[in-house]
Amino acid sequence: MGWVQEMDERIRRALRAIRLPYRARLTARDDAPGLQLAQAEGLAGEQAQAVEILQLFGLTSGTPAGSDCIVLPLAGRTSASVIIATEHAACRLKVGPGEVRMYSQEGAYIHIKSGRVVEVECDELAINVKNGVRLTAGQSVEISAGGGIRLDTPQTTVTGNLTATGERGGQVEMSADMRLRGSLEQTGGIVSTGDHVAGGVSLGAHRHTGVEPGGGSTGTPER
């Protein structure tokens, strides 16, 4: 039976030489190379140096120090280790069953909720589009901006009705020439520092014919 014991010992030595996957705590990260490399400290005190963090194509994250990670030594070799999963309990946001959140260390997130609802939470949202933006809403779109909305564009077209309620401000101000095609119905007075021309007749410079002293009325304005 001596050869059996010797074979068992050889197998045990071979298994001890194979490095199994282990859990570690990320201590530093380097984004300078083409690959994202990290340093990590295992739960048993082992050190992992310049370990590549593998991520899904199209999704890149800067894993912060202190994150938990799973280190996988390829072919059981420590020198060929990669990090295949990372997590940071203090930063992770809770989600419901079937929901997804993409989040940052500061708490900004994109939350795909149940009921086909998408919620975005951030301090500033910048969208850069080369050609065009198409927003289609089956019912309505609501935008709330405490500091105002600025449209920087050479042309703005509204295909439907436009209503300015004045609930947040008492006036609508335009600093540009305005051309209106169609009828205008006004409730309230109009105050203007310039002349008014109606049907080719100037309000400020037109003349009246048939004027006689006394209490009679003037004739129609001359063009």
Backbone bond lengths (Angstrom), bond angles and torsions (degrees), N, CA, C in turn:
res aa  C-N    CA-C-N  psi(-1)  N-CA   C-N-CA  omega(-1)  CA-C   N-CA-C  phi
1 M - - - 1.451 - - 1.528 111.98 -
2 G 1.317 118.71 -1.62 1.444 121.85 -177.09 1.519 112.28 -63.16
3 W 1.319 116.45 -37.43 1.465 118.87 -178.43 1.517 111.54 -68.90
4 V 1.338 117.66 -28.83 1.463 120.96 177.94 1.531 110.13 -67.68
5 Q 1.335 116.64 -44.61 1.456 120.63 178.69 1.518 110.99 -63.42
6 E 1.332 116.18 -40.02 1.460 119.39 178.29 1.525 111.17 -64.05
7 M 1.332 117.56 -40.09 1.461 121.31 177.80 1.531 110.72 -64.43
8 D 1.333 116.28 -41.32 1.461 119.47 177.47 1.524 111.48 -61.74
9 E 1.317 116.77 -40.49 1.454 119.97 179.80 1.513 111.15 -65.82
10 R 1.304 116.99 -39.39 1.471 120.35 177.36 1.533 110.97 -63.61
11 I 1.299 115.69 -40.07 1.468 119.15 178.82 1.515 110.68 -65.19
12 R 1.348 116.54 -41.68 1.465 119.89 179.32 1.525 111.04 -63.87
13 R 1.360 116.69 -40.48 1.461 119.48 178.11 1.529 110.92 -64.27
14 A 1.308 116.56 -39.41 1.466 119.99 179.28 1.519 111.45 -66.19
15 L 1.318 117.04 -39.40 1.455 120.39 178.66 1.524 111.36 -68.21
16 R 1.331 117.60 -36.09 1.461 120.41 178.47 1.524 111.44 -66.27
17 A 1.315 117.34 -26.85 1.461 121.29 179.78 1.526 112.15 -78.52
18 I 1.320 116.80 -15.36 1.464 120.62 179.21 1.523 108.99 -87.74
19 R 1.326 116.26 122.90 1.470 120.78 -179.46 1.518 108.49 -85.23
20 L 1.318 117.02 121.57 1.457 122.13 -179.25 1.529 110.18 -87.68
21 P 1.328 118.29 159.30 1.465 120.58 176.06 1.524 110.77 -58.09
22 Y 1.349 116.65 146.27 1.457 120.34 -178.37 1.518 110.28 -146.32
23 R 1.310 114.39 161.31 1.462 121.64 179.91 1.521 109.30 -94.26
24 A 1.352 116.04 139.64 1.461 120.22 -177.33 1.522 109.72 -142.33
25 R 1.333 115.15 172.04 1.453 122.84 177.75 1.526 108.18 -116.94
26 L 1.338 116.57 122.52 1.453 121.03 -176.62 1.521 110.11 -70.56
27 T 1.343 116.28 129.51 1.469 121.07 -177.48 1.525 112.86 -109.14
28 A 1.334 118.86 -26.76 1.464 121.62 -179.69 1.513 108.67 -157.56
29 R 1.358 115.04 157.37 1.465 120.29 -178.38 1.520 109.14 -141.87
30 D 1.345 116.39 144.22 1.458 122.19 -178.10 1.517 108.63 -129.07
31 D 1.359 115.79 116.53 1.457 120.62 179.92 1.525 112.33 -100.40
32 A 1.332 117.66 1.73 1.463 120.34 -176.02 1.527 113.04 -64.16
33 P 1.321 119.96 -44.61 1.469 119.25 -179.28 1.529 111.33 -70.31
34 G 1.319 115.88 176.17 1.458 119.21 175.44 1.512 111.78 -65.44
35 L 1.327 116.94 -25.29 1.455 121.90 177.92 1.521 109.25 -105.64
36 Q 1.316 116.54 147.74 1.457 120.50 176.74 1.524 108.53 -84.22
37 L 1.323 115.91 116.64 1.455 121.94 -176.66 1.524 110.09 -109.52
38 A 1.314 115.86 153.62 1.461 120.55 -176.82 1.512 110.21 -144.08
39 Q 1.318 114.18 157.40 1.453 122.35 168.80 1.521 107.59 -111.56
40 A 1.303 115.67 141.62 1.461 119.84 -177.06 1.516 109.69 -144.70
41 E 1.329 115.18 154.44 1.456 121.82 178.56 1.521 108.80 -119.42
42 G 1.345 115.24 122.05 1.454 120.27 -178.85 1.513 112.19 -71.35
43 L 1.327 115.52 164.06 1.456 120.04 -179.35 1.515 111.95 -64.83
44 A 1.334 116.76 -26.07 1.463 120.90 178.57 1.524 111.76 -90.96
45 G 1.338 118.07 7.65 1.445 121.66 178.22 1.508 115.00 93.92
46 E 1.351 117.97 -2.90 1.456 119.38 -179.85 1.522 110.45 -70.96
47 Q 1.326 115.80 149.49 1.449 122.35 -177.51 1.522 110.43 -106.17
48 A 1.337 115.63 136.07 1.460 121.28 175.05 1.522 107.06 -115.66
49 Q 1.333 117.20 118.92 1.453 122.98 -175.40 1.529 110.37 -109.73
50 A 1.340 116.34 136.58 1.463 122.61 175.44 1.527 111.94 49.38
51 V 1.323 115.28 52.48 1.462 121.26 -179.49 1.523 108.59 -93.62
52 E 1.314 116.80 130.12 1.463 120.75 -179.26 1.524 110.81 -72.71
53 I 1.341 115.65 135.28 1.464 121.14 174.61 1.518 107.59 -95.84
54 L 1.311 117.11 111.51 1.459 121.57 178.99 1.528 109.35 -84.37
55 Q 1.336 115.66 129.91 1.456 120.93 178.81 1.515 109.89 -128.73
56 L 1.322 116.07 162.38 1.453 121.15 179.62 1.523 109.94 -69.85
57 F 1.329 116.79 145.28 1.460 121.17 178.05 1.525 110.13 -60.49
58 G 1.334 115.68 136.53 1.457 120.52 178.70 1.513 114.42 85.45
59 L 1.324 118.10 -1.20 1.457 121.62 179.99 1.524 108.39 -135.71
60 T 1.324 116.74 115.13 1.459 122.05 179.30 1.513 109.15 -121.80
61 S 1.321 116.80 132.48 1.458 121.37 178.39 1.523 108.82 -132.73
62 G 1.322 115.15 144.83 1.462 120.86 175.81 1.515 109.45 -94.27
63 T 1.308 117.06 90.49 1.462 121.45 -175.34 1.523 110.16 -62.60
64 P 1.339 119.48 123.03 1.471 120.56 -177.61 1.519 111.79 -77.12
65 A 1.331 114.41 157.68 1.463 119.60 175.47 1.519 110.11 -61.06
66 G 1.306 115.46 146.75 1.452 120.62 -177.03 1.510 113.82 93.36
67 S 1.324 117.06 -3.72 1.465 120.16 178.63 1.521 110.76 -75.70
68 D 1.307 116.07 144.83 1.462 121.32 172.57 1.518 109.22 -79.63
69 C 1.319 117.25 144.91 1.455 120.95 -179.14 1.525 110.28 -146.84
70 I 1.315 115.05 160.11 1.460 122.63 175.60 1.526 107.74 -108.97
71 V 1.331 115.69 120.41 1.459 121.98 -179.76 1.526 108.10 -100.17
72 L 1.326 115.51 126.98 1.462 121.60 -178.40 1.526 109.19 -115.95
73 P 1.330 118.20 109.06 1.466 120.61 174.91 1.538 109.21 -77.14
74 L 1.333 116.57 112.34 1.461 120.22 -179.40 1.522 110.17 -66.61
75 A 1.320 115.57 135.12 1.468 122.51 -177.41 1.519 111.36 57.45
76 G 1.354 116.55 22.02 1.452 119.93 178.41 1.507 114.38 76.26
77 R 1.345 119.24 10.18 1.464 122.18 -176.95 1.526 109.90 -102.37
78 T 1.312 116.55 127.47 1.454 121.37 179.89 1.520 111.55 -62.41
79 S 1.333 117.30 -35.92 1.457 120.95 -178.37 1.521 112.76 -68.19
80 A 1.327 117.63 -14.60 1.468 122.00 -179.73 1.524 110.93 -111.58
81 S 1.308 116.53 34.50 1.463 120.70 -176.11 1.524 111.02 -80.11
82 V 1.329 115.39 149.52 1.463 123.27 172.71 1.522 107.86 -137.04
83 I 1.332 115.41 154.98 1.463 121.00 174.83 1.524 107.94 -98.41
84 I 1.312 116.67 123.23 1.464 120.45 -173.51 1.529 112.83 -107.59
85 A 1.329 118.17 -10.03 1.465 120.02 -179.97 1.518 109.07 -156.34
86 T 1.319 116.85 143.02 1.460 122.36 177.94 1.529 109.37 -136.40
87 E 1.313 115.15 153.27 1.469 120.97 179.28 1.519 108.72 -158.36
88 H 1.334 115.65 144.08 1.461 120.92 176.36 1.521 106.86 -132.11
89 A 1.311 116.04 107.66 1.469 120.40 -172.72 1.517 112.09 -62.37
90 A 1.346 118.55 -33.78 1.463 120.43 -177.31 1.524 112.02 -72.96
91 C 1.325 117.88 -23.71 1.465 121.34 -177.64 1.524 112.78 -98.26
92 R 1.298 117.94 -22.86 1.459 121.11 -173.17 1.524 110.29 -66.28
93 L 1.340 115.78 136.59 1.460 122.52 177.98 1.522 109.68 -101.07
94 K 1.296 116.17 144.45 1.453 120.95 -177.78 1.522 110.85 -75.96
95 V 1.300 115.85 144.75 1.466 122.15 176.72 1.519 108.85 -133.78
96 G 1.330 115.22 155.27 1.444 120.65 177.11 1.522 111.64 -84.14
97 P 1.311 118.32 172.92 1.466 121.29 178.83 1.521 111.57 -57.81
98 G 1.315 117.41 128.71 1.452 122.09 178.44 1.516 114.55 81.32
99 E 1.348 118.85 1.58 1.453 122.07 -178.52 1.525 111.16 -97.15
100 V 1.340 116.08 162.15 1.466 122.36 -178.66 1.515 108.72 -136.63
101 R 1.342 116.86 139.21 1.459 121.97 174.53 1.523 109.82 -132.31
102 M 1.329 115.15 134.71 1.454 121.61 168.54 1.523 106.29 -108.54
103 Y 1.332 117.80 123.05 1.452 120.06 -170.07 1.530 110.69 -138.65
104 S 1.346 114.64 162.56 1.456 121.32 177.30 1.521 109.33 -113.19
105 Q 1.340 115.13 173.18 1.450 120.11 -179.87 1.527 111.59 -65.27
106 E 1.354 117.25 -26.67 1.457 121.38 -178.59 1.523 113.02 -86.27
107 G 1.323 117.53 -4.31 1.455 119.79 176.37 1.516 115.64 100.72
108 A 1.344 118.67 -0.48 1.467 119.55 172.75 1.528 108.16 -69.92
109 Y 1.336 116.75 145.00 1.464 117.77 -176.17 1.515 111.85 -155.93
110 I 1.316 114.62 159.72 1.454 124.73 166.83 1.523 106.27 -119.16
111 H 1.316 116.61 117.62 1.460 121.63 -172.58 1.530 109.37 -115.24
112 I 1.314 116.50 115.56 1.468 121.73 173.40 1.524 107.01 -92.69
113 K 1.325 115.48 106.12 1.452 120.95 -172.66 1.523 111.39 -95.00
114 S 1.303 114.02 168.27 1.456 119.33 172.49 1.523 109.00 -67.32
115 G 1.323 116.32 153.28 1.450 120.64 -175.42 1.510 112.92 84.50
116 R 1.346 117.70 15.22 1.470 123.40 178.48 1.531 111.54 60.46
117 V 1.337 115.79 41.86 1.463 122.85 178.72 1.525 108.59 -109.88
118 V 1.342 117.03 132.85 1.463 122.64 176.91 1.522 107.96 -116.81
119 E 1.325 117.03 124.77 1.458 122.70 -178.34 1.522 109.31 -119.01
120 V 1.342 116.53 133.69 1.461 122.60 179.26 1.519 107.95 -119.74
121 E 1.322 117.39 128.89 1.457 122.69 179.32 1.530 107.89 -126.72
122 C 1.354 117.08 120.66 1.462 120.95 179.54 1.516 108.90 -163.12
123 D 1.320 117.14 173.69 1.456 122.12 176.49 1.523 111.64 -89.59
124 E 1.319 118.39 -33.24 1.459 122.34 179.33 1.520 108.75 -147.62
125 L 1.335 116.30 132.97 1.457 122.47 -179.30 1.524 108.62 -115.93
126 A 1.323 117.83 117.43 1.469 123.36 179.70 1.523 108.79 -117.43
127 I 1.330 116.86 122.76 1.457 122.26 -180.00 1.522 108.00 -120.95
128 N 1.317 117.37 119.91 1.464 122.55 179.43 1.524 108.61 -113.30
129 V 1.324 116.34 113.84 1.457 122.40 -176.89 1.524 108.42 -121.32
130 K 1.324 117.34 131.29 1.460 121.03 -176.13 1.520 112.38 -73.16
131 N 1.315 118.52 -44.58 1.463 121.24 -174.14 1.522 113.06 -103.10
132 G 1.296 118.68 -67.07 1.464 119.67 -175.97 1.517 111.81 -161.17
133 V 1.335 115.03 165.03 1.463 122.59 178.69 1.519 108.39 -121.37
134 R 1.304 117.34 131.07 1.463 122.07 177.37 1.528 108.50 -120.55
135 L 1.321 115.16 119.18 1.459 121.58 178.24 1.513 108.63 -118.08
136 T 1.329 115.90 115.43 1.462 121.16 -178.26 1.524 108.67 -116.96
137 A 1.328 116.10 122.26 1.457 121.28 -179.92 1.520 108.91 -123.48
138 G 1.319 116.79 129.76 1.448 120.42 -179.09 1.508 113.21 -66.81
139 Q 1.329 117.77 -28.25 1.464 120.30 -178.05 1.522 110.83 -121.96
140 S 1.313 119.25 -80.63 1.458 120.56 -175.18 1.525 110.17 -145.04
141 V 1.329 115.21 162.02 1.463 122.79 176.24 1.520 107.62 -123.54
142 E 1.316 117.36 130.45 1.456 122.10 -179.91 1.520 109.17 -121.82
143 I 1.345 117.07 127.01 1.462 122.70 178.11 1.520 107.71 -121.50
144 S 1.330 117.23 124.18 1.463 122.39 177.77 1.521 108.08 -114.13
145 A 1.330 116.38 119.52 1.463 121.62 -179.59 1.518 108.64 -133.80
146 G 1.324 117.02 116.39 1.452 120.47 -178.15 1.516 113.64 -69.41
147 G 1.347 117.35 -27.93 1.451 120.52 -177.45 1.507 115.04 -101.21
148 G 1.329 118.63 -1.43 1.457 121.16 179.10 1.525 111.87 110.44
149 I 1.324 115.10 169.64 1.461 123.29 179.27 1.519 108.14 -124.76
150 R 1.322 117.66 130.60 1.466 122.90 179.60 1.520 109.07 -120.82
151 L 1.331 116.61 122.52 1.454 122.36 177.25 1.527 108.06 -103.33
152 D 1.315 116.99 112.53 1.462 122.07 -179.93 1.524 108.14 -102.93
153 T 1.330 116.00 87.33 1.451 121.36 -174.92 1.535 109.19 -152.81
154 P 1.335 118.87 146.09 1.469 119.91 179.97 1.523 113.97 -72.78
155 Q 1.325 118.50 -16.78 1.464 120.27 -177.01 1.524 109.86 -148.62
156 T 1.334 116.12 129.98 1.457 122.10 175.45 1.517 108.23 -124.36
157 T 1.326 117.65 125.17 1.462 122.87 -177.45 1.524 109.85 -120.32
158 V 1.322 115.58 129.49 1.463 121.98 175.92 1.517 107.43 -115.51
159 T 1.313 118.22 116.99 1.465 121.59 -175.58 1.519 113.06 -85.73
160 G 1.323 117.58 -18.16 1.464 120.28 -178.96 1.515 111.64 -114.48
161 N 1.316 116.17 -162.57 1.460 121.29 179.40 1.523 110.26 -69.12
162 L 1.329 115.51 150.93 1.459 122.24 178.63 1.519 108.47 -126.27
163 T 1.323 117.20 123.00 1.455 122.39 -177.38 1.526 109.41 -123.92
164 A 1.329 116.19 127.78 1.458 122.14 173.36 1.519 107.44 -114.77
165 T 1.319 117.85 107.59 1.462 121.87 -172.35 1.516 113.04 -82.55
166 G 1.320 118.77 -23.34 1.456 120.79 -177.20 1.511 113.56 71.71
167 E 1.344 118.25 21.60 1.461 120.56 -178.39 1.526 111.69 -68.80
168 R 1.315 117.34 -33.26 1.464 120.93 179.89 1.531 112.39 -100.02
169 G 1.330 118.17 -15.34 1.457 122.01 -179.33 1.522 109.91 -150.25
170 G 1.326 117.65 156.55 1.445 120.13 -173.29 1.514 114.98 -92.86
171 Q 1.342 119.68 1.41 1.445 119.01 -175.63 1.523 110.53 -154.24
172 V 1.337 113.76 159.95 1.457 122.09 172.71 1.518 106.40 -114.79
173 E 1.298 118.73 121.30 1.451 123.19 -174.35 1.525 110.42 -116.40
174 M 1.338 116.28 133.11 1.459 122.18 177.58 1.522 108.38 -128.54
175 S 1.320 116.95 131.77 1.463 122.31 177.70 1.520 109.02 -111.60
176 A 1.322 115.97 59.79 1.462 120.82 -178.46 1.524 108.33 -162.19
177 D 1.337 116.38 160.87 1.456 120.29 174.13 1.530 109.37 -66.83
178 M 1.317 116.20 148.28 1.463 121.05 -176.29 1.524 109.17 -130.59
179 R 1.312 116.49 133.96 1.462 121.94 176.63 1.529 108.24 -122.95
180 L 1.336 115.61 127.25 1.464 120.99 -176.88 1.517 109.36 -119.71
181 R 1.324 117.37 126.59 1.461 122.71 174.52 1.532 107.54 -108.40
182 G 1.336 115.96 116.22 1.451 119.92 -177.03 1.515 110.47 127.02
183 S 1.317 115.19 177.33 1.468 120.85 -177.80 1.519 110.09 -78.96
184 L 1.337 114.76 153.87 1.459 121.83 178.32 1.524 108.68 -127.10
185 E 1.316 116.20 123.43 1.459 121.26 176.80 1.511 108.29 -112.09
186 Q 1.323 116.17 122.94 1.458 121.97 -173.78 1.520 110.64 -116.62
187 T 1.317 117.41 131.12 1.464 123.09 172.27 1.516 107.27 -112.01
188 G 1.312 117.18 115.92 1.452 120.72 -175.13 1.515 110.56 109.90
189 G 1.322 116.64 174.34 1.446 121.73 -176.04 1.517 112.59 -83.29
190 I 1.339 114.84 164.65 1.453 122.87 175.42 1.521 107.71 -123.94
191 V 1.314 117.37 125.86 1.453 123.27 178.13 1.512 107.83 -116.00
192 S 1.323 116.75 125.92 1.454 120.99 -176.98 1.514 109.99 -137.31
193 T 1.316 117.40 141.50 1.468 121.68 175.07 1.519 111.44 -89.26
194 G 1.330 117.82 -9.75 1.448 122.01 178.94 1.515 111.88 -107.12
195 D 1.325 116.38 -179.57 1.455 122.49 -178.58 1.531 110.25 -80.11
196 H 1.345 116.00 155.54 1.451 122.54 173.16 1.523 108.17 -113.41
197 V 1.311 117.73 132.12 1.462 122.66 179.25 1.520 107.60 -120.29
198 A 1.314 118.28 119.18 1.455 123.46 -179.76 1.527 108.59 -121.97
199 G 1.321 116.80 119.13 1.457 120.42 -179.37 1.515 112.52 61.81
200 G 1.304 117.88 29.51 1.455 121.87 -178.78 1.506 114.08 84.91
201 V 1.321 119.21 2.53 1.463 123.39 -178.11 1.514 109.24 -104.68
202 S 1.319 115.60 126.93 1.453 120.87 178.93 1.523 110.29 -79.58
203 L 1.326 115.95 133.09 1.459 119.37 178.68 1.527 111.59 -73.23
204 G 1.307 116.28 -32.46 1.452 119.09 -175.75 1.507 113.74 -92.87
205 A 1.357 120.18 -18.65 1.467 121.07 -173.16 1.519 113.22 -127.36
206 H 1.322 119.80 10.66 1.459 119.29 -178.86 1.534 111.18 -78.56
207 R 1.361 116.44 160.65 1.470 122.56 179.43 1.520 110.18 -117.97
208 H 1.320 116.34 158.28 1.465 123.19 178.76 1.532 109.04 -114.36
209 T 1.321 116.13 143.34 1.482 121.29 177.01 1.524 109.81 -104.22
210 G 1.318 115.20 164.35 1.463 120.78 176.22 1.496 113.82 68.37
211 V 1.307 117.50 33.62 1.460 120.53 -177.88 1.522 109.17 -88.82
212 E 1.316 118.13 126.35 1.450 123.80 177.23 1.519 108.96 -129.11
213 P 1.310 116.08 147.50 1.471 118.23 177.87 1.517 110.80 -59.73
214 G 1.277 116.50 146.39 1.451 120.98 178.22 1.518 110.79 123.28
215 G 1.326 115.53 -159.73 1.458 120.44 -175.07 1.500 114.64 -97.11
216 G 1.358 118.85 14.08 1.460 120.08 -179.15 1.529 112.64 -75.32
217 S 1.327 114.97 165.13 1.447 121.26 177.94 1.515 110.99 -88.79
218 T 1.292 118.25 155.06 1.452 122.90 177.43 1.518 110.17 -77.51
219 G 1.300 114.14 165.28 1.452 118.53 175.53 1.505 111.36 -84.31
220 T 1.330 115.83 -172.11 1.472 119.96 -179.05 1.531 110.07 -72.50
221 P 1.315 119.12 152.27 1.467 121.59 -179.88 1.520 110.83 -64.02
222 E 1.338 115.73 148.61 1.452 121.16 173.93 1.525 109.71 -87.98
223 R 1.320 113.73 145.44 1.454 118.40 178.07 1.524 109.96 -76.57
